[in-house]
Amino acid sequence: DPKMEPYASYFVSKMDLTQHPIYQMTIEEISENRLFHGYSLLDGINRLWEGLQDGRVYYPLYSEEEVKQDPKKGEAFFLYFPSMDPGASEKPFVVVVPGGGNVQLWNMTEGFPIAGHFNKLGYHAVVLNYRVGGPALYPAPLEDMAQLLRDIDRHQGELGLKSGRYF
């Protein structure tokens, strides 16, 4: 789907998936196999696809000017996964921070499926894509988390999120 193409490189960033066993799996095998933390990879990818059909999901953390000054800041953004539960805006929202040892980000396994799981439980979720790797890694990921929370404040009305109410 052309709407997914801009995000494909962020499914697992900084890794060549052709070297991973999942690359050889069929969609059916992926949907049946809960390889990572008991969550279905296909459920997570489908949840992202649904969000892309419904509207805006991508929010960069830094301005174009900030990215010009530090191109690595272009890697920092969040994806918004709204819950269909009408009461979700009254609840805290979930911040999902995928892992990868600060070398990679596993959004496909530790981001999208977990956000979708919390959506089913009635919570809005955001997945943070933070800066990883490089010689001067810290404090970049922490700066990205702080910027995420500032951005949530700025977009809270649009997203139906309450500033300061997250877990």
C-alpha positions as CSV (number, residue, x, y, z in Angstrom):
1,D,0.0,0.0,0.0
2,P,1.5,3.4,-1.0
3,K,0.4,4.9,2.3
4,M,2.7,2.4,4.2
5,E,5.8,3.0,2.0
6,P,7.1,6.0,3.9
7,Y,7.0,4.1,7.2
8,A,8.5,0.8,6.0
9,S,12.1,1.7,6.8
10,Y,11.0,2.3,10.4
11,F,9.5,-1.1,11.0
12,V,12.9,-2.1,12.2
13,S,15.3,0.7,11.8
14,K,19.1,0.3,11.3
15,M,18.8,-3.4,10.3
16,D,18.7,-5.3,7.1
17,L,15.7,-7.5,7.5
18,T,16.8,-9.7,4.6
19,Q,19.2,-11.2,7.2
20,H,16.4,-12.0,9.7
21,P,14.4,-15.3,9.7
22,I,11.1,-13.3,9.5
23,Y,12.1,-12.2,6.0
24,Q,11.5,-15.8,4.7
25,M,8.1,-16.1,6.4
26,T,4.8,-15.8,4.5
27,I,2.0,-13.4,5.7
28,E,0.1,-16.5,7.0
29,E,3.1,-17.7,9.0
30,I,3.6,-14.2,10.4
31,S,-0.1,-13.9,11.4
32,E,0.0,-17.3,13.2
33,N,3.3,-16.9,14.9
34,R,3.6,-14.7,18.0
35,L,7.4,-14.6,17.9
36,F,7.9,-11.4,19.8
37,H,6.5,-11.0,23.3
38,G,3.3,-12.9,22.4
39,Y,2.1,-10.2,20.1
40,S,1.2,-10.7,16.5
41,L,3.4,-8.8,14.0
42,L,0.6,-8.8,11.5
43,D,-1.8,-7.3,14.1
44,G,0.6,-4.5,14.6
45,I,1.2,-3.8,10.9
46,N,-2.6,-4.0,10.3
47,R,-3.1,-1.5,13.1
48,L,-0.7,0.9,11.5
49,W,-2.4,0.4,8.1
50,E,-5.8,1.1,9.7
51,G,-4.5,4.3,11.3
52,L,-3.1,5.5,7.9
53,Q,-6.6,5.0,6.4
54,D,-8.3,7.0,9.1
55,G,-6.0,10.0,9.0
56,R,-2.8,11.5,10.2
57,V,-0.6,9.2,12.3
58,Y,2.9,10.6,11.8
59,Y,4.2,13.6,13.9
60,P,7.8,14.7,13.6
61,L,9.4,15.8,16.8
62,Y,11.6,18.5,15.4
63,S,11.1,21.4,13.0
64,E,12.7,21.4,9.6
65,E,15.2,24.0,10.8
66,E,16.2,21.8,13.7
67,V,16.7,18.9,11.4
68,K,18.8,21.0,9.0
69,Q,21.1,21.8,12.0
70,D,21.2,18.2,13.2
71,P,20.0,15.7,10.5
72,K,19.8,12.8,13.1
73,K,16.8,14.7,14.6
74,G,14.9,13.7,11.4
75,E,14.8,10.1,12.8
76,A,12.7,11.3,15.8
77,F,9.0,11.2,15.5
78,F,5.9,9.6,17.0
79,L,3.1,7.6,15.5
80,Y,-0.3,8.0,16.9
81,F,-2.6,5.0,17.4
82,P,-6.0,6.1,18.6
83,S,-8.4,3.7,20.3
84,M,-11.9,3.2,19.0
85,D,-13.2,3.3,22.6
86,P,-15.2,6.5,23.0
87,G,-14.0,6.8,26.6
88,A,-10.3,6.6,25.6
89,S,-9.8,10.4,25.7
90,E,-10.7,10.4,29.4
91,K,-8.1,7.8,30.3
92,P,-4.3,8.2,30.4
93,F,-2.6,7.4,27.1
94,V,0.2,4.9,26.6
95,V,3.7,5.9,25.5
96,V,5.3,2.9,23.7
97,V,9.1,3.0,23.5
98,P,10.4,0.1,21.4
99,G,13.7,-1.4,22.2
100,G,16.7,-2.4,20.2
101,G,19.7,-1.8,22.5
102,N,20.0,1.8,21.4
103,V,21.4,0.4,18.1
104,Q,18.1,-0.4,16.4
105,L,14.4,0.2,16.9
106,W,12.0,-2.7,16.6
107,N,8.7,-0.8,16.0
108,M,7.3,-3.8,14.1
109,T,7.6,-6.1,17.1
110,E,7.8,-3.8,20.1
111,G,5.9,-0.8,18.9
112,F,2.9,-1.3,16.6
113,P,1.6,-4.5,18.1
114,I,1.8,-3.2,21.6
115,A,0.1,0.0,20.7
116,G,-2.7,-2.0,19.0
117,H,-3.0,-4.2,22.1
118,F,-3.5,-1.1,24.3
119,N,-6.0,0.3,21.7
120,K,-8.1,-2.9,22.2
121,L,-8.0,-2.3,26.0
122,G,-9.4,1.2,25.4
123,Y,-6.3,3.4,25.5
124,H,-4.9,5.8,22.9
125,A,-1.2,5.1,22.3
126,V,1.8,6.8,20.8
127,V,4.9,5.0,19.6
128,L,8.1,7.0,20.0
129,N,10.7,6.6,17.2
130,Y,13.8,8.0,18.9
131,R,17.4,8.5,17.7
132,V,19.6,5.5,18.0
133,G,23.3,4.7,17.2
134,G,26.1,7.0,16.4
135,P,29.1,8.1,18.4
136,A,27.3,10.6,20.6
137,L,24.2,8.7,21.4
138,Y,23.3,10.2,24.8
139,P,21.4,12.2,25.7
140,A,19.6,12.2,22.3
141,P,17.0,9.5,23.2
142,L,16.2,11.3,26.5
143,E,15.8,14.6,24.6
144,D,13.5,12.9,22.1
145,M,11.3,11.6,25.0
146,A,11.1,15.1,26.5
147,Q,10.3,16.5,23.1
148,L,7.5,13.9,22.6
149,L,5.9,15.1,25.8
150,R,6.1,18.7,24.7
151,D,4.6,17.7,21.4
152,I,1.7,15.9,23.1
153,D,1.0,19.1,25.0
154,R,0.9,21.0,21.7
155,H,-1.3,18.4,19.9
156,Q,-3.5,17.3,22.8
157,G,-6.7,18.8,21.5
158,E,-6.2,17.3,18.0
159,L,-5.3,13.9,19.4
160,G,-7.7,13.6,22.3
161,L,-4.8,13.1,24.7
162,K,-4.6,14.8,28.1
163,S,-1.3,16.4,28.9
164,G,0.6,14.8,31.7
165,R,-1.7,11.7,31.8
166,Y,0.3,8.9,30.4
167,F,2.0,5.6,31.3
